[in-house]
Amino acid sequence: MKKIIILVVSFMAFNLCFASNPELYLFLGGDSVKDHLKEIDNPQVKGAQIVYSWKRLEPEEDNYDFSDIEEDYQLLKKYNKKLFIQLQDKSFEIKRIPVPEYLQSKTYDDGVLRQTDFAGEGQPLGAGWVTKQWNPKVNKRFHKLIDQLAKKYDGKIAGINLPETSIDIDDKFLTDKFCQTYVDSVVSNMLYLKKQFMQSKVVQYINFLPCEWNNDHGFMQEIFDIAIKNNIGIGNPDTVPYRKSQMKNSYQFLYKYKADINTIAIAVQEPDYTYTNPKTLKKFTPAELYDFDKNYIGANIIFWNIQQPQLDSVLKLFAND
């Protein structure tokens, strides 16, 4: 019996020390695949994650235009690569409104709300827009967009993810009622996405929540519980190891539940290179970011930006692991 116990413990320790290797998808932002064929045509690259805004996919009410998705999908397929869609309803530039013009009307309470954007360590504050998903009329239109996407691409694309839960709006809006309604809208969207996309992977990015710090309202726990129960993947739009704001919010949940989450998909964006590693007092290296995502977060997929010269190091990391 003692030998059996020792063998089991040893096997568990081995698995903890040697986490499975994540897949590499290149994060292209809103760019087209045709503009990055050199980076994509690499044996380490599984595919590309591309951001498509609501406005881009529904330029006019009930007029859906998926031509950009189709072009990217077909070109990736030609290179034996896969497409991961990020369905974007937020923006981080004040001139870029993420929703169709018809939503920017009184019928939909203007459709969007201005937000502040923290672009990275030492970077100036920016501004952008949040879609009012908590408005039932807006939410209904978003679900209709999901319907149309699923009819055409479920089972064809590798997966689809909803953007980060973080919003930075004026404090005057953050009433108790709003906070719960916002969480309800996040849950509604991820459940609906999962219901419609039955074959492709479905991922909800979770980083921060308005009105909450360190799960002090139970909102983070609620979303994770529902995602796990419904086999919805969970991710994060940034890799910033040891940063207090991240560690006190979704990172700790990703670590705690990594054995239970259907798919963990995390991004490494260009601003992540601007942060200082508190252990080395130097800017994070690709190797440090990769190690954190693989061994602490337990990532199955990493969406990595294509900034050079870091990308060359990233490709070597995936080749040698």
C-alpha positions as CSV (number, residue, x, y, z in Angstrom):
1,M,0.0,0.0,0.0
2,K,2.8,2.4,0.9
3,K,4.5,1.8,-2.5
4,I,1.2,2.5,-4.3
5,I,0.8,5.8,-2.4
6,I,4.4,6.8,-3.1
7,L,3.8,6.1,-6.8
8,V,0.6,8.1,-6.9
9,V,2.2,11.1,-5.2
10,S,5.3,10.9,-7.4
11,F,3.0,10.9,-10.5
12,M,1.1,13.9,-9.3
13,A,4.3,15.8,-8.6
14,F,5.6,14.9,-12.0
15,N,2.5,16.3,-13.6
16,L,2.7,19.5,-11.6
17,C,6.3,20.0,-12.6
18,F,5.8,19.3,-16.2
19,A,2.6,21.1,-17.3
20,S,1.4,20.4,-20.8
21,N,2.7,22.8,-23.5
22,P,0.2,25.5,-24.6
23,E,-0.7,26.1,-28.2
24,L,0.6,29.3,-29.9
25,Y,-1.8,31.5,-31.7
26,L,-0.6,34.9,-33.1
27,F,-2.6,37.9,-31.9
28,L,-3.1,40.1,-35.0
29,G,-5.4,42.6,-33.5
30,G,-7.7,43.8,-36.2
31,D,-5.2,43.1,-39.0
32,S,-5.8,40.7,-41.9
33,V,-4.1,37.4,-42.2
34,K,-2.7,38.4,-45.6
35,D,-0.6,41.1,-44.0
36,H,1.2,38.6,-41.7
37,L,1.8,35.5,-43.8
38,K,5.5,35.5,-43.0
39,E,4.8,35.2,-39.2
40,I,1.9,32.8,-39.6
41,D,3.8,30.3,-41.9
42,N,5.7,28.8,-39.0
43,P,5.4,25.2,-37.7
44,Q,5.1,26.5,-34.1
45,V,2.1,28.6,-34.9
46,K,-1.3,26.9,-34.6
47,G,-3.3,29.8,-35.9
48,A,-4.3,33.4,-35.4
49,Q,-6.6,35.3,-33.1
50,I,-8.2,38.3,-34.8
51,V,-10.4,41.0,-33.4
52,Y,-13.6,41.8,-35.2
53,S,-15.7,44.6,-33.8
54,W,-19.5,44.5,-33.8
55,K,-19.5,47.5,-36.1
56,R,-17.4,45.7,-38.6
57,L,-19.6,42.7,-38.7
58,E,-23.0,44.5,-38.8
59,P,-22.4,47.8,-40.6
60,E,-26.2,48.4,-40.8
61,E,-29.1,46.9,-38.9
62,D,-29.6,43.3,-39.9
63,N,-27.0,43.6,-42.6
64,Y,-24.3,41.3,-41.6
65,D,-20.9,41.4,-43.4
66,F,-18.6,38.5,-42.6
67,S,-16.4,38.9,-45.6
68,D,-13.3,39.8,-43.6
69,I,-13.7,36.8,-41.4
70,E,-14.2,34.6,-44.5
71,E,-11.1,35.9,-46.2
72,D,-9.0,35.3,-43.0
73,Y,-10.5,31.9,-42.4
74,Q,-9.9,30.7,-46.0
75,L,-6.3,32.0,-46.1
76,L,-5.5,30.4,-42.7
77,K,-7.0,27.1,-44.0
78,K,-4.7,27.2,-47.0
79,Y,-1.7,27.3,-44.6
80,N,-3.3,24.6,-42.4
81,K,-3.8,27.1,-39.6
82,K,-6.9,27.9,-37.5
83,L,-8.8,31.0,-36.8
84,F,-9.8,32.2,-33.3
85,I,-12.3,35.1,-33.3
86,Q,-12.4,37.8,-30.7
87,L,-15.8,39.3,-30.8
88,Q,-15.2,42.9,-29.7
89,D,-17.8,45.2,-28.2
90,K,-15.3,47.5,-26.5
91,S,-12.7,50.0,-27.8
92,F,-9.6,51.6,-26.3
93,E,-9.5,54.6,-28.7
94,I,-11.9,57.5,-28.4
95,K,-12.3,57.8,-32.2
96,R,-13.2,54.1,-32.5
97,I,-16.8,53.3,-31.5
98,P,-17.3,49.5,-31.5
99,V,-21.0,49.3,-32.3
100,P,-23.1,50.0,-35.5
101,E,-24.4,53.5,-36.0
102,Y,-28.1,52.4,-35.5
103,L,-27.3,51.5,-31.9
104,Q,-26.0,55.0,-31.2
105,S,-29.5,56.2,-30.8
106,K,-32.1,57.0,-28.2
107,T,-33.8,53.7,-28.8
108,Y,-30.7,52.0,-27.4
109,D,-29.7,54.7,-24.9
110,D,-26.8,55.7,-27.2
111,G,-25.5,52.1,-27.2
112,V,-22.1,53.0,-25.6
113,L,-20.5,54.6,-22.6
114,R,-17.1,56.3,-22.4
115,Q,-14.4,54.6,-20.5
116,T,-10.8,55.2,-19.4
117,D,-8.0,52.9,-20.6
118,F,-4.8,52.1,-18.8
119,A,-2.4,51.3,-21.7
120,G,0.6,50.0,-19.8
121,E,3.2,50.8,-17.2
122,G,4.5,54.3,-17.7
123,Q,2.0,54.9,-20.6
124,P,-0.4,57.9,-20.7
125,L,-4.1,57.2,-19.9
126,G,-6.3,56.7,-22.9
127,A,-10.0,56.6,-23.5
128,G,-12.5,54.4,-25.4
129,W,-16.0,53.0,-25.3
130,V,-18.0,50.2,-23.5
131,T,-21.1,48.8,-25.1
132,K,-24.1,48.9,-22.9
133,Q,-24.7,45.2,-22.7
134,W,-26.7,45.7,-19.5
135,N,-29.4,47.4,-21.7
136,P,-31.8,44.5,-22.7
137,K,-32.4,46.0,-26.1
138,V,-28.6,46.2,-26.9
139,N,-28.0,42.8,-25.4
140,K,-30.8,41.3,-27.7
141,R,-29.1,42.7,-30.8
142,F,-25.7,41.3,-29.7
143,H,-27.3,37.8,-29.3
144,K,-28.7,38.1,-32.8
145,L,-25.1,38.8,-34.1
146,I,-23.9,35.7,-32.3
147,D,-26.7,33.7,-33.9
148,Q,-25.5,34.7,-37.4
149,L,-21.9,34.0,-36.6
150,A,-22.6,30.6,-35.2
151,K,-24.7,29.5,-38.2
152,K,-21.7,30.2,-40.5
153,Y,-18.7,29.4,-38.4
154,D,-19.5,27.0,-35.6
155,G,-17.3,23.9,-36.1
156,K,-15.1,25.7,-38.7
157,I,-13.2,28.1,-36.5
158,A,-11.0,26.9,-33.6
159,G,-12.9,29.1,-31.2
160,I,-14.4,32.4,-30.3
161,N,-13.9,34.6,-27.3
162,L,-15.7,37.5,-25.7
163,P,-13.5,40.5,-24.5
164,E,-12.4,41.4,-21.1
165,T,-14.8,42.0,-18.2
166,S,-13.0,45.1,-17.1
167,I,-14.6,48.5,-17.6
168,D,-13.4,51.8,-16.2
169,I,-16.4,54.1,-16.2
170,D,-17.4,57.1,-14.1
171,D,-18.0,56.1,-10.5
172,K,-21.5,57.8,-10.6
173,F,-22.7,54.8,-12.6
174,L,-21.5,52.2,-10.1
175,T,-24.6,51.6,-8.0
176,D,-25.3,48.2,-6.4
177,K,-28.0,47.6,-9.0
178,F,-25.7,48.4,-11.9
179,C,-22.9,46.2,-10.6
180,Q,-25.2,43.1,-10.4
181,T,-26.8,43.9,-13.8
182,Y,-23.4,44.2,-15.4
183,V,-22.3,40.8,-14.1
184,D,-25.7,39.4,-15.3
185,S,-25.0,40.7,-18.8
186,V,-21.5,39.0,-18.8
187,V,-23.1,35.7,-17.7
188,S,-25.9,36.1,-20.3
189,N,-23.5,36.6,-23.2
190,M,-21.1,33.8,-22.4
191,L,-23.9,31.3,-21.9
192,Y,-25.6,32.4,-25.1
193,L,-22.3,32.1,-27.0
194,K,-21.8,28.6,-25.6
195,K,-25.4,27.6,-26.5
196,Q,-24.9,28.7,-30.2
197,F,-21.3,27.6,-30.6
198,M,-21.6,23.9,-29.8
199,Q,-18.5,22.7,-31.6
200,S,-15.9,25.5,-31.6
201,K,-14.2,26.5,-28.3
202,V,-15.9,29.3,-26.4
203,V,-13.9,31.5,-24.1
204,Q,-14.8,34.4,-21.8
205,Y,-11.9,36.8,-20.9
206,I,-12.1,37.7,-17.2
207,N,-9.7,40.1,-15.7
208,F,-11.4,42.7,-13.4
209,L,-15.0,43.6,-12.5
210,P,-16.4,47.0,-11.7
211,C,-17.4,47.5,-8.1
212,E,-15.2,44.6,-6.9
213,W,-11.7,43.9,-5.6
214,N,-10.5,40.5,-4.6
215,N,-13.9,38.9,-5.0
216,D,-15.3,41.0,-2.1
217,H,-18.8,40.9,-3.7
218,G,-18.6,37.4,-4.9
219,F,-19.0,38.4,-8.6
220,M,-15.7,36.8,-9.8
221,Q,-16.6,33.5,-8.0
222,E,-20.0,33.6,-9.6
223,I,-18.8,34.0,-13.1
224,F,-16.1,31.3,-12.7
225,D,-18.5,28.8,-11.2
226,I,-21.0,29.3,-14.1
227,A,-18.3,29.1,-16.7
228,I,-16.9,25.9,-15.2
229,K,-20.3,24.3,-14.8
230,N,-21.1,25.0,-18.5
231,N,-17.7,24.0,-20.0
232,I,-16.9,27.6,-21.0
233,G,-13.3,28.4,-21.4
234,I,-11.8,31.3,-19.4
235,G,-9.0,33.6,-20.3
236,N,-7.4,37.0,-19.7
237,P,-6.3,39.7,-22.2
238,D,-2.9,40.3,-20.5
239,T,0.0,38.5,-19.0
240,V,1.5,40.6,-16.2
241,P,3.0,38.2,-13.6
242,Y,2.9,39.1,-9.9
243,R,1.1,42.4,-10.4
244,K,-1.1,42.9,-7.4
245,S,-4.2,44.0,-9.3
246,Q,-4.1,40.8,-11.5
247,M,-3.1,38.4,-8.6
248,K,-5.9,39.7,-6.4
249,N,-8.5,39.2,-9.1
250,S,-8.7,36.7,-11.9
251,Y,-5.2,35.2,-11.8
252,Q,-5.8,33.6,-8.4
253,F,-9.0,32.0,-9.8
254,L,-7.3,30.7,-12.9
255,Y,-4.6,29.1,-10.8
256,K,-7.1,27.6,-8.3
257,Y,-9.4,26.1,-10.9
258,K,-7.0,25.3,-13.8
259,A,-7.7,21.6,-13.5
260,D,-11.5,22.3,-13.8
261,I,-11.6,24.9,-16.6
262,N,-12.5,23.6,-20.0
263,T,-9.9,25.8,-21.8
264,I,-7.6,28.5,-20.4
265,A,-6.6,31.0,-23.1
266,I,-4.5,34.0,-22.2
267,A,-3.0,36.8,-24.2
268,V,0.4,38.4,-24.2
269,Q,-0.1,41.9,-25.7
270,E,2.5,44.4,-26.6
271,P,1.9,46.6,-23.4
272,D,2.8,43.6,-21.3
273,Y,6.4,44.1,-22.2
274,T,6.3,47.5,-20.6
275,Y,5.9,46.1,-17.1
276,T,8.7,45.5,-14.6
277,N,9.3,42.1,-13.1
278,P,9.4,42.7,-9.4
279,K,11.8,39.7,-9.0
280,T,14.4,41.0,-11.4
281,L,13.6,44.7,-11.5
282,K,13.8,44.5,-15.3
283,K,11.2,44.5,-18.0
284,F,9.6,41.1,-18.5
285,T,11.2,38.8,-21.0
286,P,9.2,36.5,-23.3
287,A,10.6,33.5,-21.4
288,E,9.3,34.8,-18.1
289,L,5.9,35.5,-19.5
290,Y,5.7,32.1,-21.1
291,D,6.8,30.3,-17.9
292,F,4.1,32.1,-15.9
293,D,1.3,31.3,-18.4
294,K,2.3,27.7,-18.7
295,N,3.1,26.8,-15.1
296,Y,1.1,29.2,-12.9
297,I,-1.9,30.0,-15.1
298,G,-2.0,26.6,-16.8
299,A,-2.7,28.0,-20.2
300,N,-3.9,25.7,-23.0
301,I,-3.6,28.5,-25.5
302,I,-1.5,31.7,-25.6
303,F,-2.5,34.5,-28.0
304,W,0.9,36.2,-28.5
305,N,1.5,39.6,-30.1
306,I,3.8,39.8,-33.1
307,Q,6.1,42.6,-31.9
308,Q,9.8,42.1,-32.9
309,P,12.4,41.3,-31.8
310,Q,10.5,39.5,-29.1
311,L,8.5,37.3,-31.5
312,D,11.7,35.5,-32.6
313,S,12.3,34.5,-29.0
314,V,8.7,33.4,-28.6
315,L,9.0,31.0,-31.5
316,K,12.1,29.5,-30.1
317,L,10.4,29.0,-26.8
318,F,7.6,27.0,-28.3
319,A,10.1,25.1,-30.6
320,N,12.3,24.0,-27.7
321,D,9.7,23.2,-25.1
